[in-house]
Amino acid sequence: MIYADNAATTKMSDAAIDVMLTHIKENYGNPSSLYEFGQKAKEVLEEARTDVARVINAQPEEILFTSGGSEADNQAILSAAELGRKQGKLHIISTAFEHHAVLHTLEKLKKQGFEITLLDVHEDGLIRPSEVEAAINDNTCLVTVMYANNEIGTIQPIKEIGEICHRKKVLFHTDAVQAIGHVPVDVVAENIDMLSASSHKFHGPKGVGFLYARKGIALTNLIEGGAQERGKRAGTENVPGIAAMATALKEICSKMEKNTAHVKALRDRIIKGLEEIPHSILNGDAQKRLPSNINFCFEGIEGESLLLLLDDKGIQASSGSACTSGSLDPSHVLLAIGRVHDVAHGSLRLSLGEDLSETDADYIIKSVREVVEYLRSFSPVWRDLSSGKIKHLL
């Protein structure tokens, strides 16, 4: 089996599993308890907070543990909106290809009277800082732009956007779920006010994540009922999961340079091979993308059939975000970069892991070529395209 859907979730590292099991078995105290057993759990919790903060150049008190990236996105955006409301500022800027955790939260705020500007995304999958600046007005309270897109992997000019927001005195949030652990992130150098991350994207456990919020930003509670996480997120902390997340994050960041070189080389090898398939196209900029991400559209086929036949060949991949894999609609990300519906339906996302080999990469190339050719062989759409009855779009 070749697992090539790491953007959906990653396998937990052995080190993270060991740490998690240790704390489940031996350190199951409640960190809010005052006796020694509880305070030992508290020490583990705060050590993990320090470790996570150090990775992104934050202060420990700026890290809030959550259930994952979606919760962190929600809390960041709703907090900024509440701060904006108090100042009479009801305008938020984002992009058309954000994760639905962001887009659905913005839809909710729109119903509450906020003006939402979703910037168009260029065909290369990149946002232009100048367009962000042009969209900011005196009523803007927040700009939220994802660090790296979850489907096409393009890495946005976060530092430049952050500089503009700080100059304009507007809060800047980034959904960094796909980026953390895979590219260097520095919240100070990149002018980031709030950042969301999820453990299971970098070999930690599911159900754990964190929100970075710069000191001085008042957060709005999503969950009430206790004083945990400085009173900003009620509920007994998942100490084993949080400790495992910190362990996984430290481990992957310590190997980032080596992993990037290895995975990027295989990524480019596969891209080169798939580009030889007629009437195919790489989605997103070829270089300004995550080292592990490959996203293609193939004209004349359906992505669902492609995935099922690749699965038969032992390759696990996706056609887009795991959060919308049950939807029959084409990817909103691909539509945002200008792919038409018929083309967007024939998409494939490969997100590579550090354990992939050159042999695996070549097998992926061979298998995708075979499956695309097979599907096109009985596709009426492809027959019409080949005969010239309808024009090729790619």
WOMODA-V817118 format. One record per residue. N is the residue number from 0. SS is DSSP state (hx for helix, st for strand, lp for the rest). OMEGA is omega in whole degrees, -180 to 180 (none if undefined). Layout:
N,SS,OMEGA
N,SS,OMEGA
This chain:
0,lp,174
1,st,-180
2,st,-178
3,lp,178
4,st,-177
5,lp,176
6,lp,177
7,lp,175
8,lp,179
9,lp,174
10,lp,177
11,lp,178
12,lp,179
13,hx,-179
14,hx,179
15,hx,178
16,hx,-179
17,hx,180
18,hx,-179
19,hx,-180
20,hx,179
21,hx,-177
22,hx,174
23,hx,-175
24,hx,-167
25,hx,-173
26,lp,-174
27,lp,180
28,lp,177
29,lp,-175
30,lp,177
31,lp,180
32,lp,-175
33,lp,-179
34,lp,-170
35,hx,-177
36,hx,177
37,hx,-179
38,hx,174
39,hx,176
40,hx,178
41,hx,179
42,hx,178
43,hx,-180
44,hx,-177
45,hx,175
46,hx,178
47,hx,179
48,hx,179
49,hx,-180
50,hx,179
51,hx,-180
52,hx,-177
53,hx,-178
54,hx,-177
55,hx,179
56,lp,177
57,lp,173
58,lp,-178
59,hx,-178
60,hx,178
61,hx,-179
62,st,178
63,st,-179
64,st,-177
65,st,177
66,lp,-180
67,lp,-176
68,hx,-178
69,hx,177
70,hx,-180
71,hx,176
72,hx,-179
73,hx,-177
74,hx,179
75,hx,-176
76,hx,-180
77,hx,177
78,hx,179
79,hx,179
80,hx,180
81,hx,176
82,hx,178
83,hx,180
84,hx,180
85,hx,180
86,lp,-178
87,lp,-179
88,lp,-172
89,lp,-180
90,st,179
91,st,180
92,st,175
93,st,-179
94,st,-176
95,lp,-177
96,lp,176
97,lp,172
98,lp,-178
99,hx,175
100,hx,176
101,hx,-175
102,hx,-179
103,hx,176
104,hx,178
105,hx,176
106,hx,178
107,hx,-180
108,hx,178
109,hx,179
110,hx,179
111,lp,175
112,lp,178
113,lp,173
114,st,-177
115,st,175
116,st,176
117,st,-178
118,st,174
119,lp,178
120,lp,180
121,lp,-176
122,lp,179
123,lp,178
124,lp,-176
125,lp,175
126,lp,178
127,lp,179
128,hx,-179
129,hx,180
130,hx,173
131,hx,-179
132,hx,-179
133,hx,-178
134,hx,-179
135,lp,175
136,lp,-177
137,lp,-178
138,lp,-175
139,st,179
140,st,-176
141,st,165
142,st,177
143,st,-178
144,lp,-178
145,lp,-178
146,lp,178
147,st,-176
148,lp,-175
149,lp,180
150,lp,-176
151,lp,170
152,lp,-177
153,st,-179
154,st,-174
155,lp,179
156,lp,-172
157,hx,-178
158,hx,-178
159,hx,178
160,hx,179
161,hx,178
162,hx,179
163,hx,-179
164,hx,-180
165,hx,178
166,hx,-180
167,lp,-179
168,lp,178
169,lp,179
170,st,-180
171,st,177
172,st,174
173,st,171
174,st,-176
175,lp,-177
176,lp,-179
177,lp,-173
178,lp,-174
179,lp,-179
180,lp,-176
181,lp,172
182,lp,180
183,lp,179
184,lp,179
185,lp,-173
186,lp,179
187,lp,-178
188,lp,-176
189,lp,172
190,lp,-178
191,lp,178
192,lp,179
193,st,-176
194,st,180
195,st,179
196,st,-178
197,st,-172
198,hx,-172
199,hx,175
200,hx,179
201,lp,173
202,lp,171
203,lp,-179
204,lp,173
205,lp,177
206,lp,180
207,lp,176
208,st,177
209,st,173
210,st,170
211,st,175
212,st,-178
213,lp,-179
214,lp,-179
215,lp,178
216,lp,-180
217,lp,-179
218,lp,174
219,lp,-179
220,lp,170
221,lp,-177
222,lp,178
223,lp,173
224,lp,-180
225,lp,-175
226,lp,-179
227,lp,180
228,hx,179
229,hx,178
230,hx,-175
231,lp,178
232,lp,-176
233,lp,179
234,lp,180
235,lp,-177
236,lp,177
237,lp,-173
238,hx,179
239,hx,-179
240,hx,-180
241,hx,178
242,hx,179
243,hx,177
244,hx,-180
245,hx,179
246,hx,180
247,hx,-178
248,hx,177
249,hx,-177
250,hx,-176
251,hx,179
252,hx,178
253,hx,-179
254,lp,-171
255,hx,-177
256,hx,180
257,hx,-180
258,hx,-178
259,hx,-180
260,hx,-178
261,hx,-174
262,hx,-180
263,hx,179
264,hx,179
265,hx,177
266,hx,-178
267,hx,177
268,hx,-180
269,hx,179
270,hx,-180
271,hx,-180
272,hx,-178
273,hx,178
274,lp,179
275,lp,176
276,lp,-178
277,lp,176
278,lp,173
279,st,-179
280,st,174
281,st,179
282,lp,180
283,lp,-180
284,lp,-175
285,lp,-176
286,lp,-178
287,lp,-177
288,st,178
289,lp,-179
290,lp,-174
291,lp,-168
292,st,173
293,st,178
294,st,-177
295,st,166
296,st,178
297,st,-176
298,lp,172
299,lp,179
300,lp,176
301,lp,-178
302,hx,-179
303,hx,178
304,hx,178
305,hx,-178
306,hx,-178
307,hx,180
308,hx,174
309,hx,177
310,hx,177
311,hx,179
312,lp,177
313,lp,180
314,st,178
315,st,-179
316,lp,179
317,st,176
318,lp,180
319,lp,-178
320,lp,177
321,hx,-178
322,hx,-178
323,hx,-175
324,lp,178
325,lp,-177
326,lp,176
327,lp,180
328,lp,176
329,lp,-177
330,lp,176
331,hx,178
332,hx,-180
333,hx,176
334,hx,-178
335,hx,-180
336,lp,172
337,lp,176
338,lp,178
339,lp,-174
340,hx,-175
341,hx,179
342,hx,-178
343,hx,179
344,lp,-177
345,lp,-174
346,st,178
347,st,173
348,st,172
349,st,176
350,st,-167
351,lp,176
352,lp,-177
353,lp,-177
354,lp,179
355,lp,180
356,lp,176
357,hx,177
358,hx,177
359,hx,-179
360,hx,180
361,hx,178
362,hx,176
363,hx,180
364,hx,-179
365,hx,-176
366,hx,180
367,hx,178
368,hx,-178
369,hx,-177
370,hx,178
371,hx,179
372,hx,-179
373,hx,-179
374,hx,179
375,hx,-175
376,hx,178
377,lp,179
378,lp,177
379,hx,178
380,hx,-180
381,hx,178
382,hx,179
383,hx,177
384,hx,-177
385,hx,-179
386,hx,-178
387,lp,-180
388,lp,171
389,lp,-175
390,lp,173
391,lp,176
392,lp,178
393,lp,none
